[in-house]
Structures are given as structure tokens and as C-alpha cells.
Amino acid sequence: MNNIKDIVAKLNEKRNVFITGGAGVGKTTRTREIIAHYESCGKSVARLASTGMAATLLGGQTLHSFFDLGIAQNISDLERRHKLDIAKKTAQRIGAMDLIVIDEISMVSAALFDMLRLRLLQAEYSGALLVVGDFLQLPPVVRGHGPVFFAFESESWQRCAFETVTLTQVYRTRDTAFIALLNAVRFAQLTPSYLEMLEALVKPLPQDHAEVTFLFGKNQSADTHNRKLLNELEGAHYRFSTETVLHASTLGQKDVERFLEEARVPKVLELKIGVPVLFTRNAWNYFNGERGRVVSVHTHCVYVEKEDATVVKLERISLSKTRWDEKRIDGKNIAVEVPLISLYQFPLTLAFGITIHKSQGMSLHDLVIATHEIFAPSQFYVALSRAISPHRLTLLRPNRSWQQLSFVHQKARKFVQETIEKKEVSGMIP
């Protein structure tokens, strides 16, 4: 069932699929393979997520943008803002899709999921829906201190009748004891032996903080740490402004700045010879989160030496914010994906420090987690699961107990456990 062909076969039969599993099991890789298969067959795929950052990582757009929801929070709000009826252009855009993919489904609220299904019904969508994510990772963002309602709590989720594919093989690390610890933290079920394992990860920091990457909960902490260590490094200071191209006259600087944040691209990339960096994209000769050091800087390229002594020549890559539009081609109205904003920058970020949020999708060596900045449910699990090896992972001692640090939403834990139990009974996962 985890085979791509099996999943595609179900989607081709218009059966909705939910791909889930813990961190590092290949959910993103599997999703990209499915998208690539569809697009290689000339089919249209909407790549969507609830946040701009998650959407950008998938090379797509936000749910609110694609479904024309404005800033509405629920169906009543949609009606109040005079957006309840679907626009003809939106209906055509949705109807032209063969597959709609929603990534990071854990961050989609029940109210938002109800709005999505309303739009699908209004557009008479006849394709399949593929949702991807882990409800024991980042939850929906709630204004103020209101209750959290996950997508699986909505009536629309039940109506979609998802067939669940649970991925279980962890690819990010091969350490079986560490995998067991990650699973215990994921479900917030820490036995004395796991508490001992966490305690063992509280180690002395290296004298040279440039040898490790600090994982923070707050942007300001990461920015301050990066600037301090960069300034301490001797040598010439190189600054590369991100080149931007606007493809629509209605867009302005605010749109560019928002996309820079969503895409995890700095407005100005600052480098020095010898500075440690992380790659922020995947390529044939480097991966997202891999560490290296800048060894040479030129006007149009940067050379980075990886830990295996391989030197990689980097040029600026493009990253585009897109939308689906209808265009008339050869006498037919066809849905095409058109760029709105394009960014051109080297796929690098300083390796001194990064936020947990911006580390999504990364696999990191030599990691230090600032546990005192953990504030959200499942955030500690997300941070911990970035590590490739426990031997190159250090935890700063938290200002509260490990149990308090490893908290999850009980509704999410119950849903995930029941999903696993159903699969085990049906014999669909080992």
C-alpha cells in the first residue's frame, strides 16, 4: 500500500488519500513523487498548504489563495465578508485540477477544512484529494487562547472518507534507540528509560559555537545569535541582496517581503570566508539542512566545502510564487500555472542558528536545541526529529520537566493512535 503505484491507483479511482507518519519517514518525498507522476502525464496538480512557508516548500500556494477565501476564518465569516458564493474564475480553476494536494494537514483547522469542502462542492470538483501530514506535529494556529479544532474533527473530513497510508520506516536516522525515543516524545509517553536518554543528551557545549547549529523557538533569538557569531568571524563581509522580479503589476514590496519570509529566503544573505552554512534546498550533490563552510566567494557564485571535503559550486537559484490562471491556448481555455513573484538567491543560510519553524523538512547534524524556547504542543518533537544522530545532538537543560516539555494535544494523540490501531487490525501496516 505504501508503493507509489498503489497510491496513484487509488487517486486515479477518485478515492481520497491521507498520507501520514512521524518525522523523517518520507512523507514529502512520497508526495513529490506522486505530484511528479501526475504532471509527467500532463495532468494538473494544485500544491497547497495552510501557511505560506509550507506551501512554498511544496512549490505551491496557500489554501486561502487558491480557494479564494480571503481572510475568512469559517463559513459564517465567509458569508459575512460576501465571499460565500464561489466566483466563476475560482470554480473553473478548481474544476480544472486532476489532483489537489494539501500538505501539513495538521495545521489546517476544522473550520478551514469545512470551507475547502464547500468550495470543492461549489466547483463540482471531480478529481481526488491527497492530504499529507502528522497530527502530532505543528497544530492549527489559533487566535488568542481559544480551543484548537483539527481538520479530522470536521464533518467534512468524515465525508471525504480518506484511505490512510501510514509510513513507518524512518529514513532520517538509523539509530533504533533514538527512533524509539522520538516515538515516545511524539506521543508524550516518556518512561523512566526515555527520561534517562533525554538526560544523557544534556552535554557540555563545544567552546566554538560555530561548530554546531542552535535550534531556537523565536526568530529574534536566531537572528541575534547569527549576527553575533558572524561579526566575531574575521575577514571580508560579503552581502548578496535577493534579486526579485514581479510578474504582476498589482504586486508591491509588501508582497515581496511576505514571500521572502514564506520562502525562508533572506532579504540580504551575509557571508564571510569560513562561515558555516546550511543548504536550504535539495539537489543532486547536497540536501536540505546539510552543513558546509564557505571557501570562496565570487560575484555570481559561492563555493561551499561539505563535511566530506567535497566542494560544491553554487549559483543563484530561482524560487517562484505562482497561481493558477485560465488562458486560451489553441482555441481552448486551459488552466496554467503562472509566476507572480520570482526570487533569485544562493540556497544557503547561516548555520549558527535557525528557528524550529524554519527547520521544517531539514535533516541536521551537530544540533543544539534551546529547550527553554519550546512553547507549543509537539514543538519539542519537531525540533528533536531534525537530528540525524543522537551522538551529534545536544539539549540545553530545560527550565521545566521533560514531561512538561513533551506535551501534545490529547485529541490529536487519540486520533493518531486510533488510526494506527485500525491499520494494525486490517493488516495494512506491519
C-alpha positions as CSV (number, residue, x, y, z in Angstrom):
1,M,0.0,0.0,0.0
2,N,3.0,2.3,0.6
3,N,4.0,1.8,-3.1
4,I,3.6,4.9,-5.2
5,K,1.7,2.9,-7.9
6,D,-0.8,1.7,-5.3
7,I,-1.4,5.2,-4.0
8,V,-1.7,6.7,-7.5
9,A,-4.1,3.9,-8.5
10,K,-6.4,4.9,-5.6
11,L,-6.2,8.5,-6.6
12,N,-7.0,7.7,-10.2
13,E,-10.1,5.9,-9.0
14,K,-11.1,9.3,-7.3
15,R,-10.5,7.9,-3.8
16,N,-9.2,10.4,-1.4
17,V,-5.9,9.5,0.4
18,F,-4.3,10.6,3.7
19,I,-0.5,10.1,3.9
20,T,0.7,10.2,7.4
21,G,3.5,9.1,9.7
22,G,6.1,10.6,12.1
23,A,9.0,12.9,11.1
24,G,11.6,11.6,8.7
25,V,9.6,8.8,7.2
26,G,9.5,10.3,3.7
27,K,6.1,11.9,3.5
28,T,7.4,14.9,1.5
29,T,9.4,12.6,-0.8
30,R,6.4,10.4,-1.4
31,T,4.2,13.4,-2.1
32,R,6.6,14.9,-4.6
33,E,6.9,11.6,-6.4
34,I,3.1,11.4,-6.8
35,I,2.9,15.0,-8.0
36,A,5.7,14.4,-10.5
37,H,3.9,11.3,-11.8
38,Y,0.7,13.2,-12.4
39,E,2.5,16.1,-14.0
40,S,4.5,13.8,-16.3
41,C,1.2,12.5,-17.6
42,G,0.1,16.1,-18.4
43,K,-2.3,16.4,-15.5
44,S,-2.9,19.5,-13.4
45,V,-2.0,19.3,-9.7
46,A,-2.7,22.0,-7.1
47,R,0.0,22.0,-4.5
48,L,-1.4,23.7,-1.4
49,A,-0.8,24.2,2.4
50,S,-2.3,26.4,5.1
51,T,0.8,28.6,5.6
52,G,2.9,30.4,3.1
53,M,6.1,28.6,4.3
54,A,4.6,25.1,3.9
55,A,3.2,26.0,0.5
56,T,6.5,27.4,-0.7
57,L,8.3,24.2,0.4
58,L,5.9,22.3,-1.8
59,G,6.3,24.8,-4.6
60,G,2.6,25.8,-4.4
61,Q,0.3,28.3,-2.9
62,T,-1.8,28.8,0.2
63,L,-5.3,27.3,0.7
64,H,-6.9,30.7,1.2
65,S,-5.4,32.0,-2.1
66,F,-6.3,29.0,-4.2
67,F,-9.8,28.7,-2.9
68,D,-10.4,32.5,-2.8
69,L,-11.3,32.6,0.9
70,G,-9.8,36.0,1.6
71,I,-9.2,36.3,5.4
72,A,-12.3,34.4,6.4
73,Q,-11.9,32.1,9.4
74,N,-15.1,29.9,8.9
75,I,-18.1,29.6,6.6
76,S,-20.1,32.2,8.6
77,D,-17.2,34.6,8.3
78,L,-17.1,33.8,4.6
79,E,-20.8,34.8,4.3
80,R,-20.3,37.9,6.4
81,R,-17.5,39.1,4.0
82,H,-19.7,38.4,0.9
83,K,-17.5,35.6,-0.3
84,L,-19.8,32.7,0.3
85,D,-20.7,32.3,-3.4
86,I,-17.9,31.0,-5.5
87,A,-16.5,33.2,-8.2
88,K,-16.7,31.8,-11.7
89,K,-13.0,32.0,-12.2
90,T,-12.3,30.2,-8.9
91,A,-14.8,27.4,-9.9
92,Q,-13.0,27.0,-13.2
93,R,-9.6,26.9,-11.5
94,I,-10.7,24.2,-9.0
95,G,-12.6,22.2,-11.7
96,A,-9.5,22.1,-14.0
97,M,-7.4,20.2,-11.4
98,D,-6.9,16.5,-11.6
99,L,-5.4,16.3,-8.1
100,I,-5.5,18.6,-5.2
101,V,-2.7,18.1,-2.6
102,I,-2.8,19.7,0.9
103,D,0.4,19.4,2.8
104,E,0.9,20.0,6.6
105,I,-2.7,19.0,7.2
106,S,-2.1,19.2,11.0
107,M,-2.1,23.0,10.6
108,V,-5.5,23.0,8.9
109,S,-8.3,23.8,11.3
110,A,-11.8,22.1,11.2
111,A,-13.3,25.4,10.1
112,L,-10.9,25.8,7.3
113,F,-11.4,22.3,6.1
114,D,-15.2,22.9,6.0
115,M,-14.6,25.9,3.8
116,L,-12.4,23.9,1.5
117,R,-15.0,21.2,1.0
118,L,-17.7,23.9,0.4
119,R,-15.5,25.2,-2.4
120,L,-15.0,21.7,-3.8
121,L,-18.8,21.1,-3.9
122,Q,-19.5,24.5,-5.4
123,A,-16.9,23.9,-8.2
124,E,-18.3,20.4,-8.7
125,Y,-14.7,19.1,-8.4
126,S,-14.4,15.6,-9.8
127,G,-10.7,14.8,-9.0
128,A,-9.1,13.3,-5.9
129,L,-7.8,14.9,-2.7
130,L,-4.5,14.0,-1.2
131,V,-3.8,15.3,2.3
132,V,-0.4,14.8,3.9
133,G,0.9,15.4,7.4
134,D,1.2,14.3,11.0
135,F,-1.3,15.5,13.5
136,L,1.3,15.0,16.2
137,Q,3.4,17.8,14.8
138,L,2.5,21.6,14.5
139,P,-1.2,22.3,15.2
140,P,-3.5,24.9,13.7
141,V,-2.7,28.5,14.7
142,V,-5.5,29.8,17.0
143,R,-6.1,33.5,17.6
144,G,-5.9,34.3,21.3
145,H,-6.3,31.4,23.7
146,G,-9.3,29.7,22.1
147,P,-9.6,25.9,21.7
148,V,-8.0,24.0,18.9
149,F,-10.1,22.1,16.4
150,F,-8.2,19.9,14.0
151,A,-9.3,19.1,10.4
152,F,-10.2,15.5,11.4
153,E,-12.8,16.9,13.8
154,S,-14.9,18.4,11.0
155,E,-17.8,16.7,9.3
156,S,-16.1,17.4,6.0
157,W,-13.2,15.1,7.0
158,Q,-15.7,12.2,7.6
159,R,-17.4,13.0,4.2
160,C,-14.1,12.8,2.4
161,A,-13.7,9.1,3.5
162,F,-9.9,9.2,3.4
163,E,-8.0,6.0,2.9
164,T,-5.0,6.3,5.2
165,V,-1.4,5.4,4.2
166,T,0.8,5.3,7.3
167,L,4.5,5.4,6.6
168,T,6.6,3.8,9.3
169,Q,10.2,3.5,8.0
170,V,12.4,6.3,9.4
171,Y,15.0,7.5,6.8
172,R,16.5,10.5,8.7
173,T,18.3,8.3,11.3
174,R,19.2,4.7,11.5
175,D,19.7,4.7,15.3
176,T,16.9,2.4,16.5
177,A,17.1,3.6,20.2
178,F,16.8,7.2,19.0
179,I,13.9,6.3,16.8
180,A,12.2,4.7,19.9
181,L,12.9,7.9,21.9
182,L,11.4,10.1,19.1
183,N,8.3,8.0,19.0
184,A,8.0,8.3,22.8
185,V,8.3,12.1,22.6
186,R,5.9,12.2,19.7
187,F,3.1,10.6,21.8
188,A,4.3,12.2,25.0
189,Q,4.7,8.8,26.7
190,L,8.0,9.1,28.5
191,T,9.0,6.1,30.6
192,P,12.0,6.3,33.1
193,S,14.3,4.8,30.5
194,Y,13.4,7.6,28.0
195,L,13.8,10.2,30.6
196,E,17.3,8.9,31.1
197,M,18.0,9.1,27.4
198,L,16.9,12.7,27.3
199,E,19.1,13.5,30.3
200,A,22.1,11.9,28.6
201,L,21.6,14.4,25.7
202,V,22.3,17.3,28.0
203,K,26.0,17.7,27.3
204,P,28.7,20.4,27.6
205,L,28.7,22.8,24.6
206,P,31.8,23.0,22.4
207,Q,33.9,26.0,23.1
208,D,33.5,27.1,19.5
209,H,29.7,27.6,19.0
210,A,30.3,27.9,15.3
211,E,30.7,24.1,15.2
212,V,27.0,23.5,15.9
213,T,23.6,24.7,14.8
214,F,21.4,26.1,17.6
215,L,17.7,25.5,17.1
216,F,15.6,28.3,18.7
217,G,11.9,28.8,19.2
218,K,12.0,32.5,18.4
219,N,13.1,34.4,15.3
220,Q,14.8,37.1,17.3
221,S,16.9,34.6,19.2
222,A,18.2,33.0,15.9
223,D,18.9,36.4,14.3
224,T,20.8,37.7,17.3
225,H,22.9,34.5,17.6
226,N,23.7,34.5,13.9
227,R,24.7,38.2,13.8
228,K,26.9,37.9,16.9
229,L,28.9,34.9,15.6
230,L,29.2,36.3,12.1
231,N,30.6,39.5,13.5
232,E,33.2,37.6,15.5
233,L,34.5,35.9,12.4
234,E,37.4,37.8,10.8
235,G,37.6,38.6,7.1
236,A,35.7,40.5,4.4
237,H,32.0,40.8,4.7
238,Y,30.0,39.8,1.6
239,R,26.4,40.9,1.1
240,F,24.1,39.4,-1.6
241,S,20.7,41.1,-2.0
242,T,18.0,38.8,-3.1
243,E,17.0,39.6,-6.7
244,T,13.3,39.9,-7.2
245,V,11.1,40.0,-10.3
246,L,7.4,40.9,-10.1
247,H,5.3,39.3,-12.9
248,A,2.1,41.2,-12.0
249,S,1.6,44.9,-11.8
250,T,-0.7,44.7,-8.8
251,L,2.0,43.4,-6.6
252,G,4.3,45.5,-4.5
253,Q,7.2,45.5,-1.9
254,K,4.9,44.2,0.9
255,D,4.1,41.1,-1.3
256,V,7.8,40.6,-1.9
257,E,8.7,40.8,1.8
258,R,5.9,38.4,2.7
259,F,7.2,35.9,0.1
260,L,10.8,36.2,1.3
261,E,9.6,35.2,4.8
262,E,7.4,32.3,3.5
263,A,10.3,31.0,1.3
264,R,12.9,31.2,4.0
265,V,15.0,33.5,1.8
266,P,16.9,36.4,3.5
267,K,16.5,39.8,2.0
268,V,20.3,40.1,2.2
269,L,22.5,37.0,2.5
270,E,25.6,37.8,4.5
271,L,28.7,35.6,4.2
272,K,32.3,35.5,5.1
273,I,35.1,33.1,4.1
274,G,35.0,30.2,6.6
275,V,31.4,30.8,7.8
276,P,29.4,27.6,8.4
277,V,26.3,27.4,6.3
278,L,23.3,25.1,5.7
279,F,21.9,24.3,2.3
280,T,18.2,25.2,2.1
281,R,17.2,23.2,-0.9
282,N,17.8,19.6,-2.2
283,A,20.0,18.9,-5.2
284,W,21.9,16.0,-6.6
285,N,25.0,17.0,-4.7
286,Y,23.6,18.4,-1.4
287,F,20.5,18.1,0.7
288,N,18.2,20.5,2.7
289,G,19.9,21.0,6.1
290,E,23.4,19.7,5.1
291,R,26.2,21.6,6.6
292,G,29.3,23.1,5.0
293,R,31.7,26.0,5.1
294,V,32.1,28.9,2.6
295,V,35.6,28.6,1.0
296,S,35.4,31.1,-1.9
297,V,33.1,33.9,-2.8
298,H,32.6,35.5,-6.3
299,T,30.1,37.9,-7.8
300,H,28.0,35.2,-9.4
301,C,28.9,32.1,-7.4
302,V,29.8,30.7,-4.0
303,Y,31.9,27.7,-3.3
304,V,31.0,25.6,-0.2
305,E,33.1,22.7,1.2
306,K,30.9,19.9,2.7
307,E,32.0,17.8,5.6
308,D,33.2,15.0,3.3
309,A,35.6,17.6,1.7
310,T,33.6,17.8,-1.5
311,V,33.4,21.4,-2.8
312,V,30.1,22.5,-4.3
313,K,29.8,25.4,-6.7
314,L,26.6,27.3,-6.1
315,E,24.8,29.8,-8.3
316,R,21.7,31.7,-7.5
317,I,18.5,29.6,-7.9
318,S,15.0,30.8,-8.7
319,L,12.0,30.3,-6.4
320,S,8.6,31.5,-7.6
321,K,5.3,32.2,-6.1
322,T,2.6,31.1,-8.5
323,R,-1.1,30.9,-9.1
324,W,-3.4,29.1,-11.4
325,D,-4.9,31.1,-14.2
326,E,-7.1,30.3,-17.2
327,K,-5.5,31.0,-20.6
328,R,-6.8,30.5,-24.1
329,I,-4.3,28.2,-26.0
330,D,-5.1,26.9,-29.4
331,G,-8.7,27.9,-29.1
332,K,-9.2,26.2,-25.8
333,N,-9.4,27.6,-22.2
334,I,-6.7,25.8,-20.3
335,A,-5.6,26.2,-16.6
336,V,-2.0,27.1,-16.4
337,E,0.3,27.9,-13.5
338,V,1.8,31.3,-13.9
339,P,4.5,33.0,-11.7
340,L,3.6,36.1,-9.6
341,I,7.0,36.7,-7.9
342,S,10.4,35.2,-8.6
343,L,13.3,35.3,-6.2
344,Y,16.9,34.7,-7.1
345,Q,19.4,33.8,-4.3
346,F,22.0,31.3,-3.3
347,P,20.3,28.3,-1.5
348,L,22.2,29.0,1.8
349,T,21.5,30.2,5.3
350,L,23.9,30.8,8.2
351,A,24.4,27.6,10.2
352,F,24.9,29.3,13.6
353,G,21.2,29.3,14.4
354,I,17.8,28.6,12.9
355,T,14.2,28.5,14.2
356,I,12.3,25.3,14.7
357,H,9.6,26.5,12.3
358,K,12.2,27.3,9.6
359,S,13.9,23.9,10.1
360,Q,10.8,22.1,8.7
361,G,12.0,19.5,6.2
362,M,15.6,19.7,7.3
363,S,17.9,16.9,8.4
364,L,20.6,18.4,10.7
365,H,24.0,17.3,12.1
366,D,25.7,18.9,15.1
367,L,22.5,20.2,16.6
368,V,21.8,22.1,19.8
369,I,18.2,22.6,20.9
370,A,17.4,25.6,23.1
371,T,14.7,23.8,25.1
372,H,13.8,26.9,27.1
373,E,12.2,28.3,24.0
374,I,9.8,25.4,23.4
375,F,6.3,26.8,23.8
376,A,3.9,25.0,21.5
377,P,2.4,21.4,21.6
378,S,4.6,18.9,19.7
379,Q,7.3,21.6,19.1
380,F,9.9,19.6,21.1
381,Y,9.2,16.6,18.9
382,V,9.6,18.6,15.8
383,A,12.9,20.0,17.0
384,L,14.2,16.7,18.2
385,S,13.3,14.9,15.0
386,R,15.5,17.2,12.9
387,A,18.6,15.4,14.3
388,I,20.3,12.7,12.1
389,S,22.1,11.2,15.1
390,P,21.8,11.5,18.9
391,H,25.6,11.4,19.1
392,R,25.7,14.8,17.4
393,L,22.7,16.2,19.3
394,T,22.9,18.3,22.4
395,L,20.0,19.6,24.6
396,L,20.2,22.6,26.7
397,R,18.8,21.8,30.1
398,P,15.1,22.9,30.1
399,N,13.5,25.2,32.7
400,R,10.8,22.6,33.3
401,S,10.5,18.8,33.3
402,W,10.9,16.6,30.2
403,Q,7.2,15.6,30.6
404,Q,6.1,19.2,30.5
405,L,8.3,19.9,27.5
406,S,6.9,16.9,25.6
407,F,3.2,17.9,25.6
408,V,0.8,17.1,22.8
409,H,-2.9,17.8,22.1
410,Q,-4.8,14.9,23.6
411,K,-7.3,14.9,20.7
412,A,-4.5,14.6,18.2
413,R,-2.9,11.8,20.1
414,K,-6.2,9.9,20.4
415,F,-6.8,10.3,16.6
416,V,-3.4,9.1,15.6
417,Q,-3.4,6.1,18.0
418,E,-6.9,5.1,16.7
419,T,-5.7,5.4,13.1
420,I,-2.7,3.2,13.8
421,E,-4.9,0.6,15.6
422,K,-7.3,0.4,12.7
423,K,-4.5,-0.2,10.3
424,E,-3.0,-2.9,12.5
425,V,-6.4,-4.7,12.7
426,S,-6.8,-4.5,9.0
427,G,-3.3,-5.8,8.4
428,M,-2.3,-2.8,6.2
429,I,0.9,-2.0,8.1
430,P,3.3,-4.4,9.7
